[in-house]
């Protein structure tokens, strides 16, 4: 007996600072997935599974960004309930949400990382200590948030002291500022797709540049020669594997002025509107948005069918 086609449960919203971004991702993804599968959009308003989710019927395609959605919290609930879902598992999600842990894993595979200092809000280092290690030009950001939430570019010791004084909670990362070209690479399965270059008109790819129309130019594919493009793609595949990612992710880099390639972070549930970076990367590889979301959810559908066949052979 053939296993029936599951309903794709698209999760959107959530409780993090990135809720509004997620609602947009969810709406766009649900509309596109509905062209290939029965689809149901769930708006998530609590750190819990929604009512009506059925492991015998649903496969989850989550577009929850940030805390609880992307950090392994929701994935652990889905695992416990026996619900098949697309994307990275709980352990990989938790690892990649921690920027420092991600970079340590990638460095273990030979990738270059930016010198930095991690600290909790209740044990802030002095500005002088940071300047001695990293210089005055630094980037300060939460160690476990996405969408450039809380990102601050610092250009002097006085600015750094002011920024540190404003921190009251959370875990933070301060890194040497690298001047160069910011890149994003989608990875699907274990294969990198196109390299996208991000050129914010302000010079800084912060929350405003990311989500205000016209503030940033995107070059897809990025203007590199074939050998450089392949080097970046191989680095994305290496980072993906180093963090035990599954199904898909977006890997972000910066290329320094001397050509050094530094890993910035891995986004396991990146923005999923048609105009987002992962879909841009996929278009370079010949996949439109409808084809992309169908491909992204297919491994989870296969896991759902394998589990159903095991129960009802």
N, C-alpha and C positions, 0 to 999 in steps of 0.2 A: 504494500500500500504506500503510495507516495505521500510525503509530508506536505501539508498545506502551506501556502505562502504565509509567512508571519505578518503581523501588523507592525509597521515601524513606528515605535513610540518616540517622538522627538521631544526631548527635554529642553526647556528654555526658561530663562528668568534666573531663579536661584536667589540666594541671600547675600551674595558678595557685592563689593563695590562695582562690579562689572555687570550688574543685572541688566541694565538698559542695553548694553552691547549684546548680551546673550539673547534678549528678546528679539532683536533684529536678526541675529544668526539663526535662531530657531524658526522664525517665520519664513525666511528665505529657504532654509533647508527643507522644511516640511512641504512647501509648495513644489520644490524640485523633486523630492522623493516620491511625492504623490503621483508623479508621471510613471513610476516604475513599480510601486508597491502600495498596498493599502496602508494608509498613514494616519496617525492620530497625534495631534500636538498637545503636550502636557505643559501647562505653566507651573513651574515649581516655585512655591512660596515658603517652604520650610526645609530644614535639613533632614528630610525624610522622603521615602518613596511615595509617589502620589497614589491616591485611591484609584482603583480600577486597573492598576498594572497587573498583568497576568503572565507569569513565566511560561505558561502553555501556549500563549498567543502572541506575546510581544517580543520584539527585539528592540533594544534602546539605541537610539542615535542621540547622544547628548551634545548639546551646544552650551552647557553650563560652563562659564569661565570663572577662574579665580577660586577663592576659598570654598571648600566643600565640593564644588563641582569638578574641579580639576586636580585636587590635591590627594585623591584616593578615598575621600570620605564617601561620596556617592557610589564609587566603584565597590567599596566594601559592602555597602548595603545591597547592591545588585547581586554581588557574589553570594551573600548570605541567603538571598531570596531565590537563588537559582535562575536569575534573569540573564539571558544573553545580551551582550552590549558591544557596540563598535568602539574601537580605540584601545588605548593602553590599559593594562590591568591596574589594580590598586597599588601594587608595590612600585611599578614604574611611574605611575601618576604622582605618587608621594615624592619619589626621588626627583623627578623633573620640576616639580613645583619649587624645590629648594635650589636656587640658582648655584649656590656654592657646591652642594653635593653633585649637581649635574656636571659642573666644570671639573670637579675632582675625578669623576668617573671618565669623562672625556680625556682628561690629561693622562690618565692611565693607559689610554690607547694612542697616545702620542700627539693629541691635538694641543694647540697653543691656547693658553688662557691669559686673561688680563690680570696683572698683579692687583690684589685687593685685600681688604680687611673686613671680616664679618663680626658683628657685635649685637647683643640684645640692648634694648632701650635702657635697661637699668644698669648697664655696665658700659657706658659710652666712653670711647677713648678721647683723649684731649686732641684738639685740632693740631697742636704742635707735633704730637706723636704720628698722626696721619701724614702730615706734610713731610715729616722726616722720611717716612717710608715710601710715599707715593708722589710727593710734590703737591703744588697748590691746585693744579688743574685736575679735578676729580669729578666722578659721577657718583651721586648718592641715591640709593633706591632701596625699597623694601626687598628683603631676600626671598620673599615668598608671595609676591603679588604679580599680576599681569597687567596688560594694557597700559603700561607705563604709569600706573597709579603711583603717586608719590615720588616720581623721578625728579631729581634736581641736579642741574649742572652747576658746578662750583668753580669759580675762577680765582679765588684768593683765600688766604688764611682767615681773614675777617668774615667772609661769606660762609666759610666752612664752620667756623665757631657759631655763627648765627643759625645755620642749618642744623647743627648738632643739638643746640639748645632747644630747638622746636620739637625734637623727637621725644615722645612720651610713652610709646608702646611699640611692641613688635620687634622683629629681628631685621637688621639692616646690613647692607653691603655698600662699602665705599671702594671704588676702583679708580685706578689711574685712568685719566681720560685719553682715549686713543682717537686721533683725528684720522678719518678715512671714509670709506664707503660702506654704508650699511646694506646688508643683504638678507634675503629670506629665501629658504629652499624648502619646498614641500617634499616629504618622503612618503611614499605609499608602498606598503609591503616592506621591502627592503631597498627599493629603488628611488633615488632622487629624481625629482622632476626639474622644471626650469628654475634658473636662478633669477630672482627679482631684485633690482636695486631700488632702494628707498632714498629719495632726495627731498628732505623737508626744506621748505623755503626759508624757515627760520634758522636752519642749521642744526636744530635739535628735534629728534623724533619723539616728542612728548605726547601726552594725552590729547592736547589741543591739535597738534599737527596730525595725529593719527585719525581723529574723528571729525575734523572740520573740513568740509569740502573745499578743495582748491589750495589747501595749505601744504600739500606734499605731491611731488611728481614721482611716478612709479615707472621704471623701465623694465619691461618684461618681453623678451629676455634681457638681462643685464648685458651691457656692451663689453664683454671680455672675449679674448681669443679662445679657441676651442680647448686648448690645453689648460688654461686657467679655469674655464667653466667646469671642466671635468675634475680638476683638483678640488674645487669648492663642493661639487656634488659628492665626491668621494668622502670629503670631510663630513658632510651632512649624514651620509650613510654610516660612517664610523661612529658619530655621536649618537645616532638612533640606536645602533647596536649596543654601544657601551652602556646605555641606560635601559636596555631590555625593552625598548618600545615595541608596540604591537599595532598592526594595521596602518596607522598613519600618524604624522606629526608635522609640525613646521619647525625648522631649525634656523636660527638667526646667527649671523656672523657680522664682523666688521673687518674690512681689509685695511690695514694700516698703510701709511704713505710709502713705506718701504716694501709693500707687497705681503707682509705677514698676515696670516688669516687667524683671527681670534674668534672662538665660540662665545656668543653672548648668552643664549638660552635656548631651551627646547620648549615649544608650546604643544602640549598633547591634545588640547581642545581649542585650536586657534579660531579666530573669527571665521564665520562661514556664511557671510553674505556673498552674493555673486561678485562683488567688487573687493573682497578681502584678499589677503596675500596668498593663502593656500590655493584658492581658485585661480589667481593670476599665474602662479607657478604651474598649475595643472594645464592651463590654456597653452602654455609654452610647449607642453608635451602632447597637445592635440585633444585635450579633454575639455568639453564645455561643462557648465555647472551641473546640468542634469546627469551627464555621464559620470562626473566626478563623485557626486554624492551616492550614486548607485554603486560605484566601485568601492567607495569607502565603507559602506555598510555590508557589502557582500560577504566578507570573511565572517562577520557576526551571524549572518543568516546561515552560513554553512555550519557554524558551531551549533546554532539552534537546531538545525535539521539533524546533525549528528547525535545530539542529545536526545531528540525526539525518537530517532530510529533505535537508539539503545534501549529506550523504555518500551517502545512498541515495534519490535523488529518485524 
